[in-house]
Amino acid sequence: MPPIQSTPDRPELLYLFDPLCGWCYGMSPVIQRVQQEFAGRLDVSVLCGGMVLGEQAGPIRHDWQYISGALQQVERVTGVEFGAAFRALGEEGSYVQDSEPPSWAINVFRQLNQSQTARFAHDIQVAYFRDGADLNEPKTYLPLATAYGVDGAEFLHRLTLPETALATCQEFAAVAKIGVQGFPTSILRVGSQGYVLARGYQPYETFAEGLRQALEQAG
């Protein structure tokens, strides 16, 4: 995994998530707000965990009963919206869920525009969960990436490189090594110390208060 471009000695918020995770869709706006409100005090790094890989990847129909049952709760608790296009995708059932392609896109974007990675990762989830976009199709990511000034041709080129797939697999392994039980998980890293801030979703006020306390204790 390429090193995250954080500032030496500055605390780093590790946001461990998966593009196909509905609760992460709800948590990502909280992380974006943290990045704004705590600017200059910490760096934010988004790491993909690989929730749906290998034999688990397959038609959404296999998981749709579980997914559809959770949508209302995620909407109620977090305030995000699952669009009619995504629901239609699930009802039709043939769409293949696979965490690798969107994670490749996030890995490439991080190389080209590290500071905006949290926003780009959420944009991918909006495209999927609201608009029903095909995350297995490279061109889905082009307008999302170029909106941040990323060169489209360079982005698509890097998306196809074997090195990108390898780096993403290493990222999945690094997240697994941390011992994450589920997504999203948020960890504050200060030097060699790690503080688990949240397992699952937390509203901004709760999360920010826990983050402030952790920063004070670490400082």
C-alpha positions as CSV (number, residue, x, y, z in Angstrom):
1,M,0.0,0.0,0.0
2,P,1.5,3.4,-0.9
3,P,2.1,5.6,2.1
4,I,-0.7,7.9,3.1
5,Q,0.5,11.5,2.6
6,S,-0.1,12.8,6.1
7,T,1.9,15.5,7.8
8,P,4.7,14.2,10.0
9,D,3.7,14.2,13.7
10,R,0.1,15.4,13.0
11,P,-2.6,13.1,14.3
12,E,-4.3,11.1,11.5
13,L,-7.9,10.0,11.4
14,L,-8.1,6.6,9.7
15,Y,-11.6,6.1,8.2
16,L,-11.9,2.4,7.5
17,F,-14.9,1.9,5.1
18,D,-16.2,0.0,2.1
19,P,-17.9,1.6,-0.9
20,L,-20.7,-1.0,-0.8
21,C,-21.4,-0.4,2.9
22,G,-24.7,1.4,3.5
23,W,-23.8,2.5,7.0
24,C,-20.5,4.0,5.6
25,Y,-22.7,5.9,3.2
26,G,-24.3,7.5,6.2
27,M,-21.0,8.0,8.1
28,S,-19.0,9.6,5.2
29,P,-20.7,13.0,5.5
30,V,-19.7,13.0,9.2
31,I,-16.0,12.3,8.2
32,Q,-16.1,15.1,5.6
33,R,-17.4,17.5,8.2
34,V,-14.6,16.4,10.6
35,Q,-12.1,17.1,7.9
36,Q,-13.4,20.6,7.5
37,E,-13.9,21.4,11.2
38,F,-10.6,20.0,12.4
39,A,-8.6,21.3,9.4
40,G,-5.0,21.9,10.5
41,R,-5.3,19.7,13.6
42,L,-5.4,16.3,11.9
43,D,-5.2,14.5,8.6
44,V,-7.9,12.3,7.3
45,S,-7.1,9.1,5.4
46,V,-9.7,6.8,3.8
47,L,-8.8,3.1,3.7
48,C,-11.0,0.5,1.9
49,G,-11.6,-2.7,3.7
50,G,-12.8,-5.1,1.0
51,M,-16.2,-6.1,2.4
52,V,-17.4,-8.0,-0.7
53,L,-14.6,-9.9,-2.4
54,G,-13.9,-13.1,-4.2
55,E,-16.5,-15.8,-3.6
56,Q,-18.7,-13.2,-1.8
57,A,-18.9,-11.0,-4.9
58,G,-22.0,-11.8,-6.9
59,P,-25.5,-10.8,-7.9
60,I,-27.1,-8.3,-5.5
61,R,-30.3,-10.5,-5.4
62,H,-28.4,-12.9,-3.0
63,D,-28.2,-10.1,-0.4
64,W,-31.2,-7.9,-1.4
65,Q,-33.5,-9.1,1.3
66,Y,-31.0,-8.1,4.0
67,I,-29.9,-4.9,2.3
68,S,-33.5,-3.7,1.6
69,G,-34.5,-4.4,5.2
70,A,-31.7,-2.1,6.5
71,L,-32.2,0.8,4.1
72,Q,-35.0,2.5,6.2
73,Q,-33.0,2.3,9.4
74,V,-29.9,3.8,7.8
75,E,-32.0,6.6,6.3
76,R,-33.7,7.3,9.6
77,V,-30.5,7.2,11.7
78,T,-28.1,9.0,9.4
79,G,-30.2,11.2,7.1
80,V,-28.9,9.9,3.8
81,E,-31.2,8.8,1.0
82,F,-31.3,5.6,-1.0
83,G,-32.7,6.5,-4.4
84,A,-35.3,4.8,-6.5
85,A,-32.6,3.9,-9.0
86,F,-30.7,1.9,-6.4
87,R,-33.8,0.2,-5.2
88,A,-34.7,-0.8,-8.8
89,L,-31.2,-2.2,-9.2
90,G,-31.7,-4.4,-6.1
91,E,-35.2,-5.5,-7.1
92,E,-34.0,-6.5,-10.6
93,G,-31.2,-8.5,-8.9
94,S,-28.5,-9.2,-11.5
95,Y,-26.1,-6.3,-10.7
96,V,-22.9,-7.8,-9.4
97,Q,-21.6,-6.4,-6.1
98,D,-17.9,-6.3,-5.9
99,S,-15.8,-4.1,-3.6
100,E,-12.7,-4.2,-5.8
101,P,-13.6,-1.8,-8.7
102,P,-14.7,1.1,-6.5
103,S,-11.8,0.5,-4.2
104,W,-9.4,0.7,-7.2
105,A,-11.0,4.0,-8.1
106,I,-10.4,5.4,-4.6
107,N,-6.8,4.1,-4.6
108,V,-6.1,5.9,-7.9
109,F,-7.8,9.1,-6.8
110,R,-5.8,9.1,-3.6
111,Q,-2.6,9.1,-5.7
112,L,-3.8,12.1,-7.6
113,N,-5.6,14.2,-5.0
114,Q,-5.1,12.9,-1.5
115,S,-6.8,15.8,0.3
116,Q,-10.1,15.2,-1.4
117,T,-10.3,11.4,-1.1
118,A,-13.0,11.5,1.6
119,R,-15.3,13.6,-0.6
120,F,-14.6,11.4,-3.7
121,A,-15.3,8.2,-1.7
122,H,-18.7,9.6,-0.7
123,D,-19.4,10.8,-4.3
124,I,-19.0,7.1,-5.4
125,Q,-21.5,6.1,-2.8
126,V,-24.0,8.8,-3.8
127,A,-23.6,7.6,-7.4
128,Y,-24.4,4.0,-6.3
129,F,-26.9,4.3,-3.5
130,R,-28.8,7.3,-4.8
131,D,-28.4,7.1,-8.6
132,G,-27.9,3.3,-9.1
133,A,-24.7,3.8,-11.0
134,D,-22.6,0.8,-12.2
135,L,-19.5,0.7,-10.0
136,N,-18.0,-2.1,-12.1
137,E,-17.8,0.3,-15.1
138,P,-14.7,2.5,-15.2
139,K,-16.4,5.4,-17.0
140,T,-18.7,5.8,-14.0
141,Y,-15.8,7.3,-12.1
142,L,-14.6,9.7,-14.8
143,P,-17.0,12.7,-14.1
144,L,-16.6,12.1,-10.3
145,A,-12.8,12.3,-10.5
146,T,-12.5,15.2,-13.1
147,A,-14.8,17.3,-10.9
148,Y,-11.8,17.6,-8.6
149,G,-9.4,18.6,-11.4
150,V,-8.0,15.1,-11.8
151,D,-6.8,14.4,-15.4
152,G,-9.4,11.9,-16.8
153,A,-7.0,10.0,-19.1
154,E,-4.4,9.6,-16.4
155,F,-7.1,8.4,-14.0
156,L,-8.4,5.8,-16.4
157,H,-4.9,4.6,-17.3
158,R,-4.0,4.1,-13.6
159,L,-7.3,2.3,-13.0
160,T,-6.3,-0.5,-15.3
161,L,-2.7,-1.0,-14.0
162,P,-1.9,-4.3,-12.2
163,E,-0.1,-2.1,-9.6
164,T,-3.4,-0.6,-8.7
165,A,-5.1,-3.9,-8.1
166,L,-2.0,-5.1,-6.1
167,A,-1.9,-1.9,-4.0
168,T,-5.7,-2.2,-3.3
169,C,-5.3,-5.9,-2.2
170,Q,-2.5,-4.7,0.2
171,E,-4.8,-2.1,1.5
172,F,-7.5,-4.7,2.2
173,A,-4.8,-6.8,4.0
174,A,-3.6,-3.8,6.1
175,V,-7.2,-3.1,7.2
176,A,-7.7,-6.7,8.1
177,K,-4.5,-6.7,10.1
178,I,-5.9,-3.9,12.2
179,G,-8.6,-6.3,13.3
180,V,-11.6,-4.4,12.1
181,Q,-14.8,-6.2,13.0
182,G,-17.0,-4.2,10.6
183,F,-17.5,-1.0,8.7
184,P,-17.3,1.8,9.2
185,T,-14.6,2.0,11.8
186,S,-12.8,5.2,12.7
187,I,-9.4,5.2,14.4
188,L,-7.3,8.1,15.6
189,R,-3.6,7.5,15.1
190,V,-1.2,9.6,17.1
191,G,2.4,8.6,16.6
192,S,2.5,4.8,17.2
193,Q,-0.7,4.9,19.2
194,G,-4.2,4.1,17.9
195,Y,-7.5,5.0,19.5
196,V,-10.7,3.5,18.3
197,L,-13.1,6.4,18.0
198,A,-16.2,4.6,16.6
199,R,-17.3,1.2,15.5
200,G,-20.2,1.9,13.2
201,Y,-22.1,5.2,12.7
202,Q,-22.0,8.1,15.0
203,P,-23.7,11.5,14.5
204,Y,-21.2,14.4,14.1
205,E,-21.6,15.9,17.6
206,T,-21.0,12.6,19.3
207,F,-18.1,11.7,17.1
208,A,-16.5,15.2,17.3
209,E,-16.7,15.2,21.1
210,G,-15.0,11.8,21.3
211,L,-12.3,13.0,18.8
212,R,-11.6,16.1,20.9
213,Q,-11.2,14.0,24.0
214,A,-8.9,11.6,22.3
215,L,-6.8,14.4,20.9
216,E,-6.5,15.9,24.4
217,Q,-5.5,12.6,25.9
218,A,-3.0,11.9,23.2
219,G,-1.6,15.5,23.4
